[in-house]
Amino acid sequence: MVGFLGLIWVIQIANWADSYALSFDYGIRAWDPDRLPAIVSAPFLHFSWAHIEGNSGPLFIFGFLAAYRGVKRFLWVTALIAVVSGLGAWLTSSPQAVGAGASGLVFGYFGYILVKGAFDRHLIDIVVGLVMALCFAYQFAGLLPAEGIGWQAHLFGFAGGILGGWLFRERSSAAPALDKAEKRQQPGDSRSALLKEIDDLGLRALPGQRAVLVDERARRRAVPERQLDDDPRALLGRTRPGEAVEVGGAVAGEHTLTLKPVSSLA
């Protein structure tokens, strides 16, 4: 931001020396196709010393806060704000007026700072946005229609900053990781894992018995005859004729092992 401010002040000196001819020649004139490139040049130009002084302070503060999380992201946001602000002014301003100044960027950075904390889910950025909104609350008046002020550039710049906060928000990698975890917990995979655990424990069906794996709904429908809380390895030794082994659904990483009559199993 220091470099940008230095550049616009150097241009201001040349512009002032030429009676602000640069601002009139390269500013935005609404609905003039030849002036569309002025969307790029207008933020570097001003119409008076008071004009550039009024923009320099907020531009430095808001620009610094907008850039501290990454220069590349900041440059993309700046380009978006300049285009939205300039194009909005070109479409909605009076054709008899010429617009110039960095105030569109000022309001764009302001809007970006207000929302980027919420979009990025960074608490510190949310706090910074709230503090800036309170300290610079008077800036909101610049979004309202007023005579002799390029409020269209302010309004569209502010909207461009909010849009930039959404488009260039940080994408979290938590969602893909969650999707992978959910895929690993598919019913078919859980069934295979439980069957392997049963096999590792040696719970194999003996003659006259059968091992049955049921889901949670089936376990709720069935009425257990006996439930064993001790070592499941002893389960086979305590079965009676006509009973089978049922392994219920997993709850908090544990399995319910019950004895049921063969006839009661669905």
C-alpha positions as CSV (number, residue, x, y, z in Angstrom):
1,M,0.0,0.0,0.0
2,V,2.9,2.4,0.6
3,G,4.0,1.9,-3.0
4,F,0.5,2.5,-4.3
5,L,0.1,5.7,-2.2
6,G,3.4,6.9,-3.3
7,L,2.4,6.4,-6.9
8,I,-0.9,8.3,-6.7
9,W,0.8,11.2,-4.9
10,V,3.4,11.4,-7.7
11,I,0.6,11.4,-10.3
12,Q,-1.3,14.0,-8.2
13,I,1.7,16.4,-8.4
14,A,1.8,16.1,-12.2
15,N,-2.0,16.3,-12.4
16,W,-2.1,19.4,-10.3
17,A,0.6,21.0,-12.4
18,D,-1.5,20.4,-15.5
19,S,-4.7,21.8,-13.9
20,Y,-6.1,18.3,-13.4
21,A,-6.3,17.6,-17.1
22,L,-5.4,14.0,-16.5
23,S,-8.5,13.5,-14.3
24,F,-10.8,15.0,-17.0
25,D,-9.1,13.1,-19.8
26,Y,-8.8,9.7,-18.1
27,G,-11.7,9.7,-15.6
28,I,-14.9,7.7,-16.0
29,R,-17.6,9.3,-18.2
30,A,-20.8,7.3,-18.0
31,W,-22.1,5.5,-21.1
32,D,-19.1,6.6,-23.2
33,P,-17.5,3.4,-24.7
34,D,-14.2,5.2,-25.3
35,R,-14.0,5.8,-21.5
36,L,-14.4,2.2,-20.4
37,P,-10.6,1.9,-20.0
38,A,-10.8,4.7,-17.5
39,I,-12.1,2.0,-15.1
40,V,-8.4,1.2,-14.6
41,S,-7.0,4.7,-14.7
42,A,-9.6,6.5,-12.5
43,P,-8.4,5.2,-9.1
44,F,-5.0,6.8,-9.7
45,L,-6.4,10.3,-10.3
46,H,-8.0,13.0,-8.1
47,F,-9.5,16.4,-8.5
48,S,-7.8,18.3,-5.6
49,W,-5.4,18.0,-2.7
50,A,-8.3,17.6,-0.3
51,H,-9.6,14.8,-2.4
52,I,-6.4,12.7,-2.3
53,E,-5.8,13.5,1.4
54,G,-9.2,12.3,2.3
55,N,-8.6,9.0,0.5
56,S,-5.1,8.4,1.6
57,G,-5.6,7.6,5.3
58,P,-8.5,5.1,4.9
59,L,-6.8,3.6,1.8
60,F,-3.7,2.8,3.8
61,I,-5.5,1.4,6.8
62,F,-8.1,-0.7,4.9
63,G,-5.6,-1.7,2.3
64,F,-3.1,-3.0,4.9
65,L,-5.8,-5.0,6.7
66,A,-7.1,-6.4,3.4
67,A,-3.6,-7.5,2.4
68,Y,-2.1,-9.0,5.5
69,R,-3.3,-12.5,4.8
70,G,-1.7,-12.7,1.4
71,V,-0.6,-10.4,-1.4
72,K,-1.9,-12.6,-4.2
73,R,-5.4,-12.8,-2.7
74,F,-5.2,-9.0,-2.1
75,L,-4.4,-8.3,-5.8
76,W,-7.3,-10.4,-7.0
77,V,-9.7,-8.6,-4.6
78,T,-8.3,-5.2,-5.7
79,A,-8.9,-6.1,-9.4
80,L,-12.4,-7.2,-8.6
81,I,-13.2,-4.1,-6.6
82,A,-11.8,-1.8,-9.3
83,V,-13.9,-3.5,-12.0
84,V,-17.1,-3.6,-10.1
85,S,-16.8,0.0,-8.8
86,G,-15.7,1.4,-12.1
87,L,-18.3,-0.4,-14.2
88,G,-21.1,0.4,-11.7
89,A,-20.1,4.1,-11.9
90,W,-20.0,3.9,-15.7
91,L,-23.5,2.4,-15.9
92,T,-25.2,4.6,-13.3
93,S,-23.5,8.0,-13.1
94,S,-24.6,11.1,-15.0
95,P,-23.2,11.2,-18.6
96,Q,-22.3,14.9,-18.0
97,A,-20.0,14.1,-15.0
98,V,-16.4,12.7,-14.9
99,G,-15.5,10.4,-12.1
100,A,-12.1,9.8,-10.6
101,G,-10.5,8.9,-7.3
102,A,-9.5,6.0,-5.2
103,S,-12.6,6.1,-3.0
104,G,-14.1,3.1,-4.8
105,L,-11.1,1.1,-3.6
106,V,-11.5,2.6,-0.1
107,F,-15.1,1.4,0.2
108,G,-14.3,-1.9,-1.5
109,Y,-11.6,-2.7,1.0
110,F,-13.9,-1.5,3.8
111,G,-16.6,-4.0,2.7
112,Y,-14.1,-6.7,2.3
113,I,-12.7,-6.3,5.8
114,L,-16.2,-6.3,7.3
115,V,-17.1,-9.7,5.9
116,K,-13.9,-11.7,5.3
117,G,-13.6,-12.8,8.9
118,A,-17.1,-14.4,8.8
119,F,-16.4,-16.0,5.4
120,D,-13.0,-17.3,6.4
121,R,-14.2,-18.2,9.9
122,H,-11.3,-16.4,11.6
123,L,-12.2,-14.9,14.9
124,I,-9.5,-12.3,14.9
125,D,-10.7,-11.1,11.5
126,I,-14.3,-10.9,12.7
127,V,-13.1,-8.7,15.6
128,V,-11.1,-6.5,13.3
129,G,-14.1,-6.1,11.0
130,L,-16.3,-5.0,13.9
131,V,-13.7,-2.6,15.2
132,M,-13.3,-1.0,11.8
133,A,-17.1,-0.8,11.4
134,L,-17.3,1.1,14.7
135,C,-14.3,3.4,14.2
136,F,-15.2,4.3,10.6
137,A,-19.0,4.2,10.9
138,Y,-19.1,7.6,9.2
139,Q,-18.0,5.9,6.0
140,F,-21.4,4.4,5.6
141,A,-22.8,7.8,4.8
142,G,-20.7,7.8,1.6
143,L,-22.9,5.0,0.3
144,L,-25.9,7.3,0.2
145,P,-26.8,9.5,-2.8
146,A,-25.3,13.0,-2.5
147,E,-24.8,15.9,-4.9
148,G,-21.2,16.3,-6.2
149,I,-19.9,13.0,-4.8
150,G,-19.4,9.8,-6.8
151,W,-21.5,7.8,-4.5
152,Q,-22.1,5.2,-7.2
153,A,-18.5,4.2,-7.2
154,H,-18.6,4.0,-3.4
155,L,-21.7,1.8,-3.4
156,F,-20.5,-0.6,-6.1
157,G,-17.0,-0.7,-4.6
158,F,-18.5,-1.7,-1.3
159,A,-20.5,-4.4,-3.0
160,G,-17.4,-5.5,-4.9
161,G,-15.5,-5.9,-1.6
162,I,-18.2,-8.1,-0.1
163,L,-18.3,-10.2,-3.3
164,G,-14.5,-10.5,-3.1
165,G,-14.7,-11.7,0.5
166,W,-17.0,-14.5,-0.7
167,L,-15.2,-15.5,-3.9
168,F,-11.7,-15.4,-2.4
169,R,-12.6,-16.9,0.9
170,E,-10.4,-19.7,2.4
171,R,-11.6,-23.1,1.4
172,S,-11.4,-25.5,4.3
173,S,-10.0,-29.0,3.8
174,A,-12.2,-30.4,6.6
175,A,-15.1,-31.2,4.4
176,P,-13.2,-33.6,2.1
177,A,-11.7,-35.3,5.1
178,L,-15.1,-35.7,6.6
179,D,-16.5,-37.2,3.4
180,K,-13.6,-39.7,3.4
181,A,-14.4,-40.7,7.0
182,E,-18.0,-41.1,6.2
183,K,-17.2,-43.3,3.2
184,R,-15.1,-45.5,5.4
185,Q,-18.1,-45.9,7.7
186,Q,-20.5,-47.2,5.1
187,P,-22.8,-50.0,6.3
188,G,-21.1,-52.6,4.0
189,D,-17.6,-51.7,5.3
190,S,-18.8,-51.9,9.0
191,R,-20.4,-55.3,8.4
192,S,-17.1,-56.6,6.9
193,A,-15.1,-55.2,9.8
194,L,-17.4,-56.8,12.4
195,L,-17.3,-60.2,10.6
196,K,-13.6,-60.1,10.6
197,E,-13.6,-59.3,14.3
198,I,-15.9,-62.2,15.0
199,D,-13.6,-64.5,13.1
200,D,-10.5,-63.1,15.0
201,L,-12.3,-63.9,18.3
202,G,-12.9,-67.4,17.2
203,L,-16.7,-67.1,17.3
204,R,-17.4,-69.6,14.6
205,A,-20.7,-71.5,14.3
206,L,-20.5,-75.1,15.5
207,P,-22.8,-77.9,14.3
208,G,-26.4,-77.0,15.3
209,Q,-25.5,-73.3,15.7
210,R,-25.2,-70.3,13.4
211,A,-23.6,-66.9,13.8
212,V,-25.9,-64.1,12.7
213,L,-24.8,-60.4,12.2
214,V,-27.8,-58.0,12.4
215,D,-28.1,-54.3,12.1
216,E,-29.3,-52.0,14.8
217,R,-32.9,-52.0,13.7
218,A,-33.0,-55.8,13.6
219,R,-31.3,-55.9,17.1
220,R,-34.1,-53.7,18.5
221,R,-36.8,-55.9,17.1
222,A,-35.4,-59.1,18.5
223,V,-35.9,-59.8,22.2
224,P,-32.6,-61.2,23.7
225,E,-33.0,-64.2,25.9
226,R,-29.6,-63.9,27.7
227,Q,-26.9,-61.2,27.4
228,L,-23.3,-61.9,28.3
229,D,-21.1,-59.1,29.8
230,D,-18.1,-61.3,30.3
231,D,-15.4,-62.4,27.8
232,P,-17.1,-63.1,24.5
233,R,-14.7,-65.9,23.9
234,A,-16.8,-67.9,26.4
235,L,-19.9,-67.4,24.3
236,L,-19.8,-70.6,22.4
237,G,-19.2,-72.7,25.5
238,R,-22.4,-71.3,27.0
239,T,-24.8,-71.7,24.1
240,R,-27.6,-74.2,24.4
241,P,-29.1,-76.3,21.6
242,G,-31.3,-74.3,19.4
243,E,-29.5,-71.0,20.2
244,A,-27.4,-68.9,17.8
245,V,-24.9,-66.1,18.3
246,E,-26.1,-62.6,17.5
247,V,-23.8,-59.7,17.2
248,G,-25.6,-56.4,17.5
249,G,-24.7,-53.0,16.0
250,A,-21.7,-51.1,17.2
251,V,-22.3,-48.6,20.0
252,A,-19.4,-46.3,21.0
253,G,-16.9,-48.8,19.6
254,E,-18.3,-51.8,21.6
255,H,-20.5,-54.7,20.3
256,T,-23.5,-56.3,22.1
257,L,-23.2,-60.1,22.1
258,T,-26.4,-61.9,23.0
259,L,-27.9,-65.3,22.8
260,K,-31.1,-65.9,20.9
261,P,-33.2,-68.9,19.9
262,V,-32.7,-69.7,16.3
263,S,-36.4,-69.3,15.6
264,S,-36.5,-65.7,16.9
265,L,-33.8,-64.4,14.5
266,A,-35.1,-62.6,11.4
